[in-house]
Amino acid sequence: MTKAKPNLEGDLQDQAHHEYSSELGVTTVQVARLPGFRTQSGGDLPFIDIAYQTLGRLSPQRDNVVLVCHALSGDAHLAGINPSTGRPGWWDFHVGPGKAIDTDQFYVICSNVLGGCGGSTGPSSINPATGAPYATDFPPVTLREMVRAQAMLLDHLEIPRLLAVTGGSMGGMQALIWATDHPDRVDTCIPIACCLAHNAMQIAFNEVGRQAIMTDVNWREGRYYGRPLPRHGLAVARMVGHVTYLSDYAMHEKFGRRLQRPALPEDLFPDFFSVESYLQYQGESFVKRFDPNSYLYLTKALDRFDLLNQRPAREVFGPVQARFLVISFDSDWLYAPEQSRELVRLLKRANLPTTYLNLTTPYGHDSFLIRNQEFSRAINHFLTGEYRKLHGVGVRPAAERHP
Amino acid sequence: MTKAKPNLEGDLQDQAHHEYSSELGVTTVQVARLPGFRTQSGGDLPFIDIAYQTLGRLSPQRDNVVLVCHALSGDAHLAGINPSTGRPGWWDFHVGPGKAIDTDQFYVICSNVLGGCGGSTGPSSINPATGAPYATDFPPVTLREMVRAQAMLLDHLEIPRLLAVTGGSMGGMQALIWATDHPDRVDTCIPIACCLAHNAMQIAFNEVGRQAIMTDVNWREGRYYGRPLPRHGLAVARMVGHVTYLSDYAMHEKFGRRLQRPALPEDLFPDFFSVESYLQYQGESFVKRFDPNSYLYLTKALDRFDLLNQRPAREVFGPVQARFLVISFDSDWLYAPEQSRELVRLLKRANLPTTYLNLTTPYGHDSFLIRNQEFSRAINHFLTGEYRKLHGVGVRPAAERHP
């Protein structure tokens, strides 16, 4: 894959339209019901469901666990074919036998976040007190609370500690929270394309999406369940998100100024561009799989994320035991490399062993979802190397079976 | 003004809230009714109104005319205080006595585009055939047709040729069309923060705005006049536009992660950020002054803009007589400097005298709307120098009365 002629993959294409087979075959998601959860905002959830997937085998010493945290629109279906959609998990390129996170070596866990809509408790879940969906009675949740819910899941699974916690974007922020809030449970941390705190531009783009949803007449203060969804608002929110996830170069290469089809008599305007068609398709597809209220809750949790939150870096990073591999992408203008560099500077100042990789890719923020051998190798070599350092014995580096 | 501590002005603040007085005092806009207009798409307009403003005095030789073309949300009110709003025109920083475009020396004209909603004929104008607004019966118009309508206005005003045509963003694209479609009428051309053709990312952001408007239940296929406006859709469109006009640096400096106010009991979420409040305000203000259908028509005209449009550059630039000053801003990621450089390469290859300035500013695309001495001086020196070259005698370079 060269920069000159990128073959856009990952989130840039509808994988189901291609003959894509996962080495993992069909994989499933389970749900754990966990005891009551009280949020910082005073919300009381009598129980929470957390949907999760496990891949690979837990070692007898329980020392080979890799936790993967998903991004805004992700879910617990990390890799392998989802039987209900026929589509591969969102990180199938990077998780599987012989892949970056090698399921022959590691026990890999991914769970849907609290507040989400992929099987975990969120605004669309039934509130046992009323028998109706929580809707906007659901308490605001923070990324720290999503991590706390994941920690409860690991307790439930009797996983004492993590060889690694990783994720891109919102997943990377959760990985950072893991390393700082649960320092005694995290050996290594791989935050990808993320930041120490959402900045004004990141908040602004999210707010555009929220306003699109909340001003849709069907939103009805969030009480739209059993009625028409605020689908147009959610579609617009997804469209604006999509544009920010891509680089202008990637969009130029994929779409340029190509027209989707000749003008039709019913068209308001001539020249229906392919990129317009693509965005409309992405918006409409998203509506079928994502709850608008979850979109509000998760984007607001992202915007409220601030790892230091007025605390001195010394206090936040002092107890941390993890070693870090920080990855960013040079074409990512939404979570720009400068934000990762700022994180790296703080980690190094705290004397935490940190490797930083700013990869050259043409794909923008979506780069972490896309097939990329350099990215794969970096993660695989870090994980196998760290396992060897920790346990004296090696896990076998993944054969480069990754096509 | 230093890069370290920018004092954001121009479009970044509501100028009416500050004690801002224009050296031009109160200025007005006139409307010219021009004979029938046939569009490329086959639309027939029995007449068109073009709203325009003139500032300064036309020289007896009629050789000191500067035409300024406005951007997407601009209008004919270029400079001086608008009596109906109490606010200065959109380029008051740069047009006036002693300013970049010195009204003591030049006769300055600015007209609202065909298809707009600032006094020129557009979708919200009355269709004389029906007595009701055109709405979406208004024919799609192109930037070339907007320029053709301006040329008709100049004929009406008996202005044979232009010392200069300039504008930022959509205004810059019109300036380029002037130089290529009317080569015998243009002495110099100053395209600012623009491009040779809209690229996929620019189309994508516009399409998000259009979808927000067209999926608003109040849009009703554009026939909302006399009924509730699709105000929420237009507000979301304006919000996404605003984010793209600013740099992340400018937003960070102006807003950072500051909260607008303490949380209220009715807030769905804690932490209402200043940048959210700002965007909501911008969206709501825009609804009061802009027609949603015009927003659709103008953004689509922008997206369809392609100066070469499959023609060889030799054919397009061959007849051009103008000399060029091309300006871009290094922090502008929406109309990135690379697009201006591409234009400059073509102009130079066509042996057209071209000066290129890529200014260092922290403000993003909005830089051309903001007080900036370097920008002002560059334009003023170019205009006075070119006038001297053309006419043997000088106009006096503007004293730097610009504060």
Chai-1 contact restraints between the chains, C-beta under 6 A:
chainA,res_idxA,chainB,res_idxB,connection_type,confidence,min_distance_angstrom,max_distance_angstrom,comment,restraint_id
A,T136,B,L268,contact,1.0,0.0,6.0,A-B,restraint_1
A,P140,B,F269,contact,1.0,0.0,6.0,A-B,restraint_2
A,N199,B,H252,contact,1.0,0.0,6.0,A-B,restraint_3
A,A200,B,M251,contact,1.0,0.0,6.0,A-B,restraint_4
A,A200,B,H252,contact,1.0,0.0,6.0,A-B,restraint_5
A,A200,B,F255,contact,1.0,0.0,6.0,A-B,restraint_6
A,A200,B,G256,contact,1.0,0.0,6.0,A-B,restraint_7
A,A200,B,V275,contact,1.0,0.0,6.0,A-B,restraint_8
A,M201,B,D248,contact,1.0,0.0,6.0,A-B,restraint_9
A,M201,B,M251,contact,1.0,0.0,6.0,A-B,restraint_10
A,I203,B,F273,contact,1.0,0.0,6.0,A-B,restraint_11
A,I203,B,V275,contact,1.0,0.0,6.0,A-B,restraint_12
A,A204,B,V243,contact,1.0,0.0,6.0,A-B,restraint_13
A,A204,B,V275,contact,1.0,0.0,6.0,A-B,restraint_14
A,A204,B,L279,contact,1.0,0.0,6.0,A-B,restraint_15
A,F205,B,V243,contact,1.0,0.0,6.0,A-B,restraint_16
A,E207,B,E276,contact,1.0,0.0,6.0,A-B,restraint_17
A,E207,B,L279,contact,1.0,0.0,6.0,A-B,restraint_18
A,V208,B,M239,contact,1.0,0.0,6.0,A-B,restraint_19
A,V208,B,V240,contact,1.0,0.0,6.0,A-B,restraint_20
A,Q211,B,V236,contact,1.0,0.0,6.0,A-B,restraint_21
A,A212,B,A212,contact,1.0,0.0,6.0,A-B,restraint_22
A,A212,B,V236,contact,1.0,0.0,6.0,A-B,restraint_23
A,T215,B,H232,contact,1.0,0.0,6.0,A-B,restraint_24
A,V217,B,V217,contact,1.0,0.0,6.0,A-B,restraint_25
A,H232,B,T215,contact,1.0,0.0,6.0,A-B,restraint_26
A,V236,B,Q211,contact,1.0,0.0,6.0,A-B,restraint_27
A,V236,B,A212,contact,1.0,0.0,6.0,A-B,restraint_28
A,M239,B,V208,contact,1.0,0.0,6.0,A-B,restraint_29
A,V240,B,V208,contact,1.0,0.0,6.0,A-B,restraint_30
A,V240,B,V240,contact,1.0,0.0,6.0,A-B,restraint_31
A,V243,B,A204,contact,1.0,0.0,6.0,A-B,restraint_32
A,V243,B,F205,contact,1.0,0.0,6.0,A-B,restraint_33
A,D248,B,M201,contact,1.0,0.0,6.0,A-B,restraint_34
A,M251,B,A200,contact,1.0,0.0,6.0,A-B,restraint_35
A,M251,B,M201,contact,1.0,0.0,6.0,A-B,restraint_36
A,H252,B,N199,contact,1.0,0.0,6.0,A-B,restraint_37
A,H252,B,A200,contact,1.0,0.0,6.0,A-B,restraint_38
A,F255,B,A200,contact,1.0,0.0,6.0,A-B,restraint_39
A,G256,B,A200,contact,1.0,0.0,6.0,A-B,restraint_40
A,L268,B,T136,contact,1.0,0.0,6.0,A-B,restraint_41
A,F269,B,P140,contact,1.0,0.0,6.0,A-B,restraint_42
A,F269,B,K300,contact,1.0,0.0,6.0,A-B,restraint_43
A,D271,B,R304,contact,1.0,0.0,6.0,A-B,restraint_44
A,F273,B,I203,contact,1.0,0.0,6.0,A-B,restraint_45
A,V275,B,A200,contact,1.0,0.0,6.0,A-B,restraint_46
A,V275,B,I203,contact,1.0,0.0,6.0,A-B,restraint_47
A,V275,B,A204,contact,1.0,0.0,6.0,A-B,restraint_48
A,E276,B,E207,contact,1.0,0.0,6.0,A-B,restraint_49
A,L279,B,A204,contact,1.0,0.0,6.0,A-B,restraint_50
A,L279,B,E207,contact,1.0,0.0,6.0,A-B,restraint_51
A,K300,B,F269,contact,1.0,0.0,6.0,A-B,restraint_52
A,R304,B,D271,contact,1.0,0.0,6.0,A-B,restraint_53
